[in-house]
Amino acid sequence: MFIRARARAGLSVHLLTGRQLRMFLVSAALGGSPTEFDEDAEVEVEINRREVRVGESLVRSMHLGKWPRSLAPGFLQGLMAAGAPMDLSIHLGPIPAEQAARTLEWQKVRFESAQSLSLKRGRTMSPEAEIALEDITRLRDEVQRGRERLFHSSLSVTLHAKDENALKEMTQRAKGHFAATLGKLDNLPFRQREGLLSTLPLALNAVAEWRSLDTSSIARLFPFSPPDLDTRSGTLYGIDMRACSPVVYDPWDGTHLNANTAVLARSGSGKSFATKLGVLRGLCRGVTAYVIDPEGEYADMARAAGGRVLSPGVPGEGMNPFVIDKGDSEEMLQRIGSLRRLIEVMVGERLPAERRASLDHALAGYYARPRERTGFRDFYAFLQEDEAGDPDLARLLRPFATGSLRHLLSDEGDDLLNNEALVTVFDLRLLEPELRPAAAMVCTETVWAAAAQDPKPRLLVVDEVWSIMQHPEGAAFLVSVAKRARKHRLGLQFITQDVQDLLSEDSSRAITGHSGRALLQNAAFKLLLQQDAAAVGAVGDSFDLPEDLQRWLLSCPRGDGLLLARGNRFPVRIEATPEETEVVEWRPGHH
């Protein structure tokens, strides 16, 4: 039945026998995995009074002899979050409802008889007995109503250490965790063999000591509850390597500062893979995604996921960021400022103060008149007709209206909401590198216009964000978007491998000297993957990381990193299923 059920779920199952089974059990006893175990190596096992020596490792098994009166949610979380190498087993066996009801009724009668006898002798019942009677009465009623079930339960722990001092420290820490909840972890003198067998993956409770627990208490033994992250709903972002639990949260649930995420990593650390995986998993929860892709890395993934790929600059695929909702005066004022910064990046120079004032005046005058449709070409025509305006503005913008760049901005390409795809990738690789920052800002403004019209969970991914941030107006533009994104339920995820440049502070570079840190301050989530040696010091200073974490970020494997959220640090491993990997790494003609 077990194998048939797994087959229906698309899983392949086969029994371990012979050498495979031996490798599996010995590696488990050593506290490792079969891939770390040399199958030809001889392993000596020495069973002592209080521990077992397996090879060069010391192993100590203990059993939870006294359970707390009540279990809090995440009862085992603190123990697992300590990061100590251990195996923990929970053995459960259902008790038939009739038998459970009879047992509870008998215990209730026994306590009531003891209470009656004490009263006859002029004595009162002890507080412990009164509490036990209350618990038994409540539990009996719940079992009889079918709201609870009883289970035989047993919990054993096996600790792994390299030497006696480390084993002693780990033992005290484990006992202290249970003592804090009024429980007691018992040693197993002369029963270490039974304790070790109970924590091996054999489904064998060799300790053979049981305690009856109800369904609610058993549910609280579930250890997957990372602190300060809401796991009731959300997207799976990785595995907490310290607590061995999933990291699941919803950036749009309203409990976070915003839905913005910063991804900082060196080249080849897995930042693109992690971003693609997050986009895919978000799609399953109804999060619409937009990706600004300077190098064309995300296009194949979008096609495989049923999305669309747009190439600004190609005829028929231009963007129109000039659509503004005039009903919101504050929004219109902010958008006009964004368009002015966009135009400065487009022309490739910071306009003098007088010309900037002329541009602001022209934009305000353009939107002051009633128009059926707004767009760049219409604005360009307005500049040409404006006798009181600055004629040099029209000259600066001519390449985007009639020249080779005329397809970047299109009056017809603004309606992203019409047949909005689950994921849209703006592929900028066909543009010249010096034009990509302007194109990225055009796409961002267009997505912002869509978000303002129809607020719902949306993710805007900006890859290689430093290409925009190195321009003063581009930096101010992105910081403004990061600050206002929450208003329209937009999450901004920006990625860079130019970590040192983003974190640098240089007052001589005007706004760009501090804008990188301002952008990071407006990101509720920061994902730090493997860092370059030249940048790790700046990363450590910016995020107040201890030296051991800085060293770890220098050498952690691809896909491992540090998630900073809610004032906590979560060492995470980003893993994908084979099906997810196939979509993330999909290439035309390769599958």
C-alpha positions, 0 to 999 in steps of 0.5 A, a space after each residue: 500500500 505504501 509503495 502504491 500510494 507513493 507511485 500515485 504521487 509520482 515518487 519512485 520507491 525501492 527497498 534498501 537491502 544489503 550494502 545500501 542498507 548498511 551504508 544508510 544505517 551506519 551513516 545515520 549512526 555517525 550523524 551524516 549522510 550516505 554520500 559522506 560515508 566510505 562503504 569500504 571503511 571499517 567502523 568500530 562501535 563501542 557501547 559504554 554506560 552513558 554514550 556510544 563511540 561510533 568510529 571517532 564520534 561520540 553519541 549519547 541518547 536520551 529519552 523524554 521521561 517527564 513531559 510538560 503539562 501542556 505543549 506550546 506551538 513550536 515546542 521543539 523549535 528552540 532545540 532544533 534552532 540551536 544548530 547542534 548535530 542531533 537525531 530526534 525521533 517521535 514514535 506514535 501509535 494510535 489508541 482506539 477510541 473505545 479503549 481511550 475513553 475507558 482508560 480516561 473514565 477509569 482514571 477519572 474514577 480513581 482520582 475522584 475516589 482518592 479525592 472523596 477518601 481525602 475529604 472523609 479523612 479531613 484532608 484536601 487533595 494535593 494541587 497536582 492531583 486536582 490539576 490531573 483530575 481537571 485534565 483527565 475530565 477535559 480530555 475524556 469529554 473531548 475524546 467522547 465528542 470525537 474532537 480529540 484522539 489519543 496516541 501512545 507517544 515516545 520522544 528520544 534524542 541522540 546527540 553527536 559530538 567529536 569529544 567529551 567536552 562538546 558532548 557534555 555541553 550539548 547534553 546540558 543545552 538539550 536538558 535545559 531546553 526541556 527543563 525550561 518547559 517543566 519537562 525532563 530529559 532522562 539519561 539512559 544508563 546501560 541502555 544506550 544501544 536501545 536509545 540509539 536504535 530508537 533514533 535510527 530510521 528504523 521505526 523501532 522504539 527500542 526504549 519502549 517507554 510511552 506516554 499518552 498524548 492527544 491530537 492537539 499536543 502532537 500537532 505542537 510537536 511539528 517543528 517547522 515554525 521559523 521565528 518571526 516569519 509567518 508560515 501560515 501562508 506564503 511562498 517557500 523561499 528555502 530551507 533554514 539550515 539551522 532549524 532544518 525547517 522551511 522558510 515560508 512567508 508572504 511579503 504582501 500580507 501586510 505584516 512586513 515593512 514592504 514587499 521589497 527584496 534586495 539580492 546581493 551576491 557575486 557572479 555565479 552564486 545562484 542569484 538568477 536561479 533563486 530569483 527565477 525560482 521565487 518568480 515561479 513559486 509566486 505565480 502559483 499564489 497569484 503574484 504577477 511578475 515583471 522582470 527587467 532583464 538586461 542580458 536575456 537570462 529570464 526570457 526562456 523561463 518566461 516562455 516555459 512558464 507560459 508568460 511573454 517576452 517583450 523587447 523594448 526598441 523592437 517595432 511594436 514592443 515599445 512602452 508608454 510610461 506617459 499614462 497617468 491617472 489625473 484623478 490623484 493629484 499627488 500621484 500625478 505630481 510624483 509621476 511627473 517628477 519620475 518622467 522628468 528623471 527618466 528623460 534626463 537618463 534618456 538624453 544621457 546628461 543632467 540638465 541645467 537647472 533652467 532647462 529642468 525647470 522648463 521640462 517640469 513646466 512643459 510636463 505640467 502644461 501637457 497634463 493640464 490639458 484634457 486628452 483622450 490619450 497620452 504618450 511620448 509622441 504626443 508630448 514631443 508634438 506638444 514641445 514642438 508647438 509650445 512657443 513659450 517653451 525651450 526649443 532645445 528640449 525637443 532637439 534633445 528628444 528627437 532621436 526618441 521620436 523620429 530617429 533610430 530609438 523611436 521604437 523604445 517609446 510607443 503610444 500604443 504599447 502602454 496597456 500591460 493590464 490588457 491580457 496581463 500575462 502571469 510573467 512578463 520579461 522585458 528583454 533589453 539585450 538588443 539595446 546598446 548598453 548605454 541605452 539600457 538604464 533608460 529602457 529599464 526606467 521606461 519599463 519600470 514606469 510602465 509597470 508602475 502605471 499598471 500597478 496604480 490602475 489595478 493594485 494587486 500583488 505584483 513583483 518587479 524584478 530589476 536585474 543588474 540594478 547598479 546600471 541604473 543606480 550609477 546615474 544620479 537621476 536613475 538612483 533617485 528614481 529607483 529610491 522613489 519607487 522603492 518608497 512608494 511601491 507598498 502603496 500599490 501592492 508592488 514588490 521591488 526585487 533588485 539584484 546586483 553583483 556590484 555590491 561594493 559600488 552599491 554600498 559605497 558612500 561618496 559625498 562627491 558623487 551627489 545622490 549616488 553617493 548614498 542612494 544604494 544604502 537608501 535603496 537597501 533601507 527600503 527593502 524589508 528582505 535582504 538575501 546575501 548569497 556568496 560574496 566576493 572577498 573585496 566586498 564582504 567587509 562592506 557587507 558585514 559593516 552594512 548589515 552588522 554581521 559577525 566575522 564568522 558569518 562574513 567568513 561563511 559568506 565567502 565560501 558557502 556553496 552555490 545556492 546557500 546564503 543569509 536571509 535578513 528579515 524582521 531583525 533576524 538572520 536565517 541561513 537558508 539553502 535554496 533548493 528546487 524540485 526536478 520539475 522546477 529546475 527543468 522550468 528554471 533552466 529551460 532552453 529551446 531545443 534542449 528538452 
